[in-house]
Amino acid sequence: MTIKTIVLSGVNMKEGGIFTILDNCLQKISQYAINKDIKVIALVPDASQFNYPNIEYIAFPESKKSWLKRLYYEYIYFKKLSKQLQPDIWFSLHDVSPNVIAKKRFLYFHHPTIFYKSSFKDWKYDYKIGVFSILYHYLTRLNLKKNHTVFVQQNWIKTEFKKLYKIQNIKVCNPEFTEELTTEKIVLEKDKTHFFYPSFPRTFKNFELLFAAIELLDSSIRNKVRFHFTTIKDNPHKFAKHLYSKYTSMPEIDFMGWISREEVLKLYNSVDCNVFPSKLETWGLPLSEAKAFKKPILAANLPYAKETVGDYDKVSFFDTENPKELAQLITDFVTNTIQFQGNSATFDKNDQLNDWNSIFDYLLKD
């Protein structure tokens, strides 16, 4: 029996959401490889972060240190490495199509900044967003058409990808979401209506829209609301410090620092409503999490949010540039007069891949 060699490349996926993608993929393929005629080689930033069996790890600790190193690996060194490894499949998990030799090549794309028009605020507080919005547009194009298939997380990205890069070989594969629920709660002020926005303070997360909406509320409503934010207090990130300095004096605001996953779940279970004004996401995991807790949601009126929410009654959407519209939704929610818009999935799910095992099956198809 011929053994197929699969190379999974995630040399830049060291932290945050991209690390979660890499970790989930390796965990799943470790189990998938049992009793199968495949050899799995994972290219990772730090092999000590993983102990999943049935995988051979090759570490690239220098990759994250500079873009020059990253580009060297992707477009020069990996060609030499691919000649040594002789893979049947090279699966790049982080947005760019490397210069490699393999029987079939695949790309997993999950970097939405190519669809984002950066603003002065992005360059001022988080210049990498501006750099990425320009750089990734061109890096994505390199070797893109050499892939057998490009995987994306949502249908709207598939549509935009087709327009931007004139390719058709795109498959939608939703992130594999496992519901984490808890029955525990955090004690919150009983005379307040509590809203929750769990998000890292990036400029495109659109925090200021929410603060502007709060300032537009009638005083009778402002006295009744409390908004909870994670990862802002004691965060050295430039934009986090800006938000904390400018808005922490608002009595409606609760800026928390880093809290455990368990505490995040307790907050989902304790608050009255979740707000998600972000302008840019490939998925929007907090929307899935709020839905799992069956909580009301006020979300950005953007394709990613509607696709993530899917079929759900207790949701309304607002313009990401219109604080007055959001203020009205908050008021209606507090006064119990809100008429939720609701949402339904309008795309064809038949051609989607909905878990990692389905992706692995697809990779190995002759």
C-alpha positions as CSV (number, residue, x, y, z in Angstrom):
1,M,0.0,0.0,0.0
2,T,1.4,3.4,-1.0
3,I,1.7,5.8,1.9
4,K,0.8,9.4,1.1
5,T,2.8,12.3,2.6
6,I,0.9,15.4,3.7
7,V,2.8,18.5,4.7
8,L,0.7,20.9,6.9
9,S,2.4,24.4,6.9
10,G,1.6,26.8,9.7
11,V,5.0,28.3,10.5
12,N,3.5,31.7,11.3
13,M,0.6,30.6,13.4
14,K,1.9,31.3,16.9
15,E,-0.9,33.0,18.9
16,G,-4.5,34.1,18.9
17,G,-7.1,32.9,16.4
18,I,-4.6,31.6,13.9
19,F,-2.9,29.4,16.5
20,T,-6.4,28.0,17.3
21,I,-6.8,27.0,13.6
22,L,-3.4,25.3,13.6
23,D,-4.0,23.5,16.9
24,N,-7.5,22.3,15.9
25,C,-6.2,21.0,12.5
26,L,-3.3,19.1,14.1
27,Q,-5.5,17.7,16.8
28,K,-8.0,16.4,14.2
29,I,-5.4,15.0,11.8
30,S,-3.6,13.2,14.6
31,Q,-6.8,11.3,15.2
32,Y,-7.7,11.0,11.5
33,A,-4.3,9.4,10.7
34,I,-4.9,6.4,12.9
35,N,-5.0,3.2,10.7
36,K,-4.6,5.3,7.5
37,D,-1.8,5.0,5.1
38,I,-0.6,8.6,5.5
39,K,2.4,10.3,6.8
40,V,1.8,13.8,8.4
41,I,4.5,16.4,8.7
42,A,3.6,19.7,10.4
43,L,5.7,22.8,9.9
44,V,5.1,24.9,13.1
45,P,6.7,27.8,14.9
46,D,7.2,25.9,18.2
47,A,7.0,22.1,18.3
48,S,6.8,22.1,22.1
49,Q,3.3,23.6,21.9
50,F,2.0,20.3,20.4
51,N,2.1,16.7,21.6
52,Y,-0.4,15.1,19.2
53,P,0.7,11.7,18.1
54,N,1.0,10.4,14.5
55,I,2.6,13.7,13.4
56,E,6.3,14.5,12.6
57,Y,7.0,18.1,13.7
58,I,9.5,20.5,12.1
59,A,9.9,23.8,14.0
60,F,10.6,27.2,12.5
61,P,11.1,29.5,15.6
62,E,12.6,32.3,13.5
63,S,9.5,32.6,11.2
64,K,7.6,35.0,13.4
65,K,10.6,37.3,14.1
66,S,10.6,39.1,10.8
67,W,8.7,39.3,7.5
68,L,12.0,38.7,5.7
69,K,12.3,35.4,7.4
70,R,8.7,34.5,6.6
71,L,9.1,35.4,3.0
72,Y,12.4,33.5,2.8
73,Y,10.8,30.3,4.1
74,E,7.7,30.5,1.9
75,Y,9.3,31.4,-1.4
76,I,12.8,30.0,-1.2
77,Y,13.5,27.5,1.6
78,F,10.3,25.6,1.3
79,K,11.1,24.7,-2.3
80,K,14.3,23.0,-1.1
81,L,12.4,21.4,1.7
82,S,9.7,20.1,-0.5
83,K,12.3,18.4,-2.7
84,Q,13.6,16.6,0.4
85,L,10.1,15.6,1.8
86,Q,8.6,14.8,-1.6
87,P,5.0,15.4,-0.4
88,D,1.9,14.2,-2.2
89,I,0.0,17.1,-0.6
90,W,1.2,20.4,0.6
91,F,-1.5,22.2,2.6
92,S,-0.7,25.8,3.5
93,L,-2.8,26.9,6.5
94,H,-1.9,30.5,6.6
95,D,-3.1,32.5,3.6
96,V,-0.1,32.4,1.2
97,S,0.8,29.9,-1.5
98,P,4.4,28.9,-1.1
99,N,6.9,28.0,-3.8
100,V,7.0,24.2,-3.4
101,I,7.0,21.0,-5.4
102,A,4.1,18.7,-4.6
103,K,1.7,16.5,-6.4
104,K,-1.2,18.6,-5.1
105,R,-1.2,22.0,-3.3
106,F,-4.0,23.5,-1.2
107,L,-4.5,26.8,0.6
108,Y,-6.5,27.6,3.6
109,F,-7.3,31.4,3.5
110,H,-8.6,33.2,6.6
111,H,-7.1,36.7,6.4
112,P,-9.8,39.2,5.7
113,T,-7.7,42.4,5.5
114,I,-7.4,42.1,1.7
115,F,-11.1,43.2,1.6
116,Y,-10.5,46.1,4.1
117,K,-9.8,49.7,3.3
118,S,-7.5,50.9,6.1
119,S,-8.1,54.3,7.7
120,F,-5.9,56.9,9.4
121,K,-6.9,55.4,12.7
122,D,-5.6,52.0,11.7
123,W,-2.2,53.4,10.7
124,K,-2.0,55.5,13.9
125,Y,-2.8,52.8,16.4
126,D,-2.3,49.5,14.7
127,Y,-0.1,50.1,11.6
128,K,0.1,46.4,10.8
129,I,-3.6,46.4,9.8
130,G,-2.7,49.0,7.1
131,V,0.4,47.1,6.0
132,F,-1.5,43.8,5.8
133,S,-4.4,45.3,3.9
134,I,-1.9,46.3,1.2
135,L,0.8,43.5,1.4
136,Y,-1.6,40.6,1.6
137,H,-3.4,41.7,-1.5
138,Y,-0.3,41.0,-3.5
139,L,1.1,38.1,-1.5
140,T,-2.2,36.2,-1.9
141,R,-1.9,36.5,-5.7
142,L,1.6,34.8,-5.8
143,N,1.3,31.1,-6.8
144,L,-2.5,31.2,-6.1
145,K,-3.5,29.5,-9.3
146,K,-1.1,26.7,-8.7
147,N,-3.4,25.4,-5.9
148,H,-5.7,22.5,-6.5
149,T,-8.3,24.2,-4.2
150,V,-8.5,27.3,-2.0
151,F,-10.5,26.8,1.2
152,V,-12.3,29.8,2.7
153,Q,-14.5,30.1,5.8
154,Q,-17.5,31.8,4.4
155,N,-19.5,32.2,1.2
156,W,-19.0,36.0,1.0
157,I,-15.3,35.5,1.0
158,K,-15.7,33.0,-1.8
159,T,-17.6,35.5,-3.8
160,E,-15.1,38.3,-3.2
161,F,-12.2,36.0,-3.9
162,K,-13.6,35.1,-7.3
163,K,-14.0,38.7,-8.2
164,L,-10.6,39.8,-7.0
165,Y,-8.4,36.9,-8.2
166,K,-10.5,35.5,-11.1
167,I,-10.4,31.9,-9.8
168,Q,-13.1,29.3,-9.5
169,N,-11.5,26.4,-7.5
170,I,-12.8,27.6,-4.1
171,K,-14.5,25.5,-1.4
172,V,-16.3,26.9,1.6
173,C,-15.4,25.2,4.9
174,N,-16.9,26.7,8.0
175,P,-14.8,26.6,11.1
176,E,-15.5,23.6,13.2
177,F,-17.4,25.0,16.1
178,T,-17.9,23.0,19.3
179,E,-20.3,24.5,21.7
180,E,-18.9,25.2,25.2
181,L,-21.6,26.0,27.7
182,T,-21.8,26.5,31.4
183,T,-24.5,26.8,34.0
184,E,-22.4,29.0,36.2
185,K,-23.0,32.8,36.4
186,I,-21.1,35.9,37.5
187,V,-22.9,38.2,39.9
188,L,-23.8,41.4,38.1
189,E,-25.8,44.4,39.2
190,K,-29.4,43.4,39.2
191,D,-30.8,46.8,38.4
192,K,-28.8,47.1,35.1
193,T,-29.2,45.6,31.6
194,H,-25.8,44.1,30.8
195,F,-24.2,44.0,27.3
196,F,-21.1,42.0,26.4
197,Y,-18.5,42.6,23.7
198,P,-15.6,40.0,24.0
199,S,-12.9,41.1,21.6
200,F,-9.2,42.0,21.4
201,P,-8.8,45.8,20.9
202,R,-8.0,46.0,17.2
203,T,-8.9,49.2,15.4
204,F,-11.3,47.4,13.0
205,K,-13.3,46.0,15.9
206,N,-15.2,49.3,15.9
207,F,-15.3,49.9,19.7
208,E,-15.8,53.7,19.2
209,L,-19.2,53.1,17.5
210,L,-20.4,51.5,20.7
211,F,-19.1,54.3,22.9
212,A,-20.6,56.9,20.6
213,A,-24.0,55.1,20.8
214,I,-23.8,55.0,24.6
215,E,-23.3,58.8,24.7
216,L,-26.4,59.3,22.5
217,L,-28.6,57.4,25.0
218,D,-31.2,59.2,27.0
219,S,-30.0,59.6,30.6
220,S,-32.8,57.4,31.8
221,I,-31.4,54.6,29.7
222,R,-27.7,55.3,30.5
223,N,-28.5,54.8,34.1
224,K,-29.8,51.3,33.4
225,V,-27.0,49.9,31.2
226,R,-23.6,48.3,31.7
227,F,-21.2,47.3,28.9
228,H,-18.5,44.7,29.6
229,F,-15.3,44.5,27.5
230,T,-12.5,42.0,27.7
231,T,-8.7,42.4,27.2
232,I,-8.5,46.2,27.4
233,K,-7.5,47.0,30.9
234,D,-3.7,46.5,31.5
235,N,-3.1,45.7,27.9
236,P,0.1,47.2,26.5
237,H,-1.2,47.4,23.0
238,K,-1.3,51.0,21.7
239,F,-5.0,51.0,20.8
240,A,-6.0,49.3,24.1
241,K,-4.2,52.1,26.0
242,H,-6.0,54.7,23.9
243,L,-9.4,53.2,24.6
244,Y,-8.8,52.8,28.3
245,S,-7.5,56.3,28.7
246,K,-10.4,57.9,26.7
247,Y,-13.4,55.9,27.9
248,T,-12.7,54.3,31.2
249,S,-14.3,57.2,33.1
250,M,-17.7,56.5,31.5
251,P,-19.8,54.9,34.3
252,E,-21.5,52.5,31.9
253,I,-18.2,50.9,30.9
254,D,-16.6,47.9,32.5
255,F,-13.1,47.4,31.1
256,M,-11.7,44.0,32.1
257,G,-8.2,42.7,31.4
258,W,-7.4,39.2,30.3
259,I,-9.8,36.7,31.8
260,S,-9.9,32.9,31.6
261,R,-12.0,31.0,29.1
262,E,-14.2,29.8,32.0
263,E,-14.9,33.5,33.0
264,V,-15.8,34.4,29.4
265,L,-18.3,31.5,29.3
266,K,-19.8,32.6,32.7
267,L,-20.2,36.1,31.3
268,Y,-22.0,34.9,28.2
269,N,-24.4,33.1,30.6
270,S,-24.8,36.1,32.8
271,V,-25.3,39.1,30.5
272,D,-28.6,40.1,28.9
273,C,-27.4,40.9,25.3
274,N,-24.3,40.6,23.1
275,V,-23.1,43.4,20.9
276,F,-20.7,42.8,18.0
277,P,-19.9,45.9,15.9
278,S,-16.7,44.7,14.2
279,K,-16.1,45.8,10.6
280,L,-13.9,42.9,9.6
281,E,-14.0,39.1,10.4
282,T,-13.6,35.9,8.6
283,W,-16.0,34.3,11.0
284,G,-16.9,36.2,14.2
285,L,-16.7,33.5,16.8
286,P,-18.4,35.5,19.6
287,L,-21.5,35.5,17.4
288,S,-21.5,31.7,17.4
289,E,-20.8,31.6,21.1
290,A,-23.6,34.0,22.0
291,K,-26.0,32.0,19.8
292,A,-25.0,28.8,21.6
293,F,-26.1,30.5,24.9
294,K,-29.3,31.5,23.1
295,K,-28.6,35.2,24.0
296,P,-30.0,38.2,22.1
297,I,-27.5,39.7,19.6
298,L,-27.0,43.1,18.1
299,A,-24.5,42.8,15.3
300,A,-22.9,44.7,12.4
301,N,-25.0,44.7,9.3
302,L,-22.3,43.0,7.2
303,P,-22.1,39.7,5.3
304,Y,-19.8,37.9,7.7
305,A,-22.2,38.5,10.6
306,K,-25.3,37.4,8.8
307,E,-23.5,34.2,7.6
308,T,-22.1,33.4,11.1
309,V,-25.4,34.0,12.8
310,G,-27.3,31.8,10.3
311,D,-30.8,30.9,11.3
312,Y,-31.6,32.8,14.4
313,D,-34.6,34.8,15.7
314,K,-33.1,37.0,18.4
315,V,-30.8,39.2,16.3
316,S,-30.9,42.7,14.9
317,F,-28.3,44.4,12.7
318,F,-27.0,47.9,12.6
319,D,-24.9,50.1,10.3
320,T,-21.3,50.1,11.4
321,E,-21.0,53.8,10.8
322,N,-24.3,54.9,12.5
323,P,-24.2,55.2,16.3
324,K,-27.7,56.6,16.3
325,E,-29.1,53.4,14.9
326,L,-27.3,51.3,17.5
327,A,-28.4,53.6,20.3
328,Q,-32.0,53.1,19.2
329,L,-31.6,49.3,19.3
330,I,-30.0,49.5,22.7
331,T,-32.9,51.7,23.9
332,D,-35.5,49.3,22.5
333,F,-33.8,46.4,24.1
334,V,-33.6,48.0,27.5
335,T,-37.3,49.1,27.3
336,N,-38.3,45.7,26.1
337,T,-39.8,47.1,22.9
338,I,-37.3,45.7,20.5
339,Q,-38.6,43.9,17.4
340,F,-35.8,41.6,16.4
341,Q,-35.1,41.4,12.6
342,G,-34.1,37.8,12.8
343,N,-31.9,36.1,10.2
344,S,-31.9,33.1,8.0
345,A,-29.1,31.5,5.9
346,T,-29.6,32.2,2.2
347,F,-26.7,30.3,0.7
348,D,-26.4,26.7,-0.6
349,K,-24.8,24.5,2.1
350,N,-24.7,21.4,-0.1
351,D,-21.2,22.0,-1.4
352,Q,-19.6,23.0,1.9
353,L,-17.1,21.1,4.0
354,N,-18.2,21.4,7.6
355,D,-15.3,19.8,9.6
356,W,-11.6,19.0,9.4
357,N,-12.2,15.3,8.6
358,S,-14.2,16.3,5.5
359,I,-11.3,18.5,4.4
360,F,-8.8,15.7,4.9
361,D,-11.0,13.4,2.9
362,Y,-11.1,16.0,0.2
363,L,-7.3,16.4,0.2
364,L,-6.7,12.7,-0.2
365,K,-9.2,12.2,-3.0
366,D,-7.6,10.8,-6.2
